[in-house]
Amino acid sequence: MGKKTDKDWAGINSKLATLENGELRALLKAMFDLSTENRFFLVAKFPPKTRHSKALEMHRRRVVEQFLPRRG
C-alpha cells in the first residue's frame, strides 16, 4: 500500500460527507466482505446486542493468541 497522508483522508472524508445512508451502509458492507480484519474491526466496534459477550470473547482470544500462542 502507498503512504498514508492527511490529504488522502481529506478527500475520502469530503466524499463520505456527501453519501446518503444507504450508500454508506453499502460501502461498509463491501468493506466487511473484503477482509477478515475489517470484519473483526466492525464487529468489535458494533457488537451484536444478543451476542455481546461472545463477540468480545472471540476478539480476546485473538489478541491472546498473538502474544501467547499455543504450543503443541
N, C-alpha and C positions, 0 to 999 in steps of 0.2 A: 504494500500500500504506500501511497505517497505521504509526504509530510503533512501533518495536520496544521492548519493555520486558522486564525480567527476570521480571516477573510472567507474561507470555505464555509465556516459555520454561519457567518453573517448572511451569505447568500441562501443557505438552506433555511435559516431561521426566517428570513423575509418571505420565502416561498411557503413555509409552513403556516405563517400567519394568514395566508390567503386561502388555505384549504378549508373546505366545509367539513362538517362532522363525518359524513360518510367517506369522504376521500381520505381523511386522516385515519379512520378505522381500517380502510383498505390498505393503507401504507403500513400500519402497524401489523396487520395480518400477514402481509408479504414479508416483513422483517421477521416475524415469529416463525414463518415457514422456512426462512432462509437458512437458519443455523441453530444448532443446539444451544450455543451461547446466548443468542437472542431469546430463545425460549426460556432458559433459566433466568435471565435478567427480568423478562416481563412477568414471569410467574412470581418471582421474588418481590417485584415492585407492586404487583396487583394480585396478591394471593387469593385463591378461591375462598369464599366465606365458609363453605362447608368442609373444606379440607385444609384449613389454615395450618394446623399443626403438622399434617402430613407433608405439605409443601415445604415448610421450614425444616423438617427433619431431612428431606431429600437434599436440600441445599447444605445443611450442616454436615451431612455425610460426605458430600462432595468436597467441602473445604477440608475436613479431617483427612480424607484420603490423599489430598495434595501434600499435606505435611507429615502424615503418619501412614504411609502406605502399608497395606497388609503384606506380610512376608510369608511365603509358603514354604 
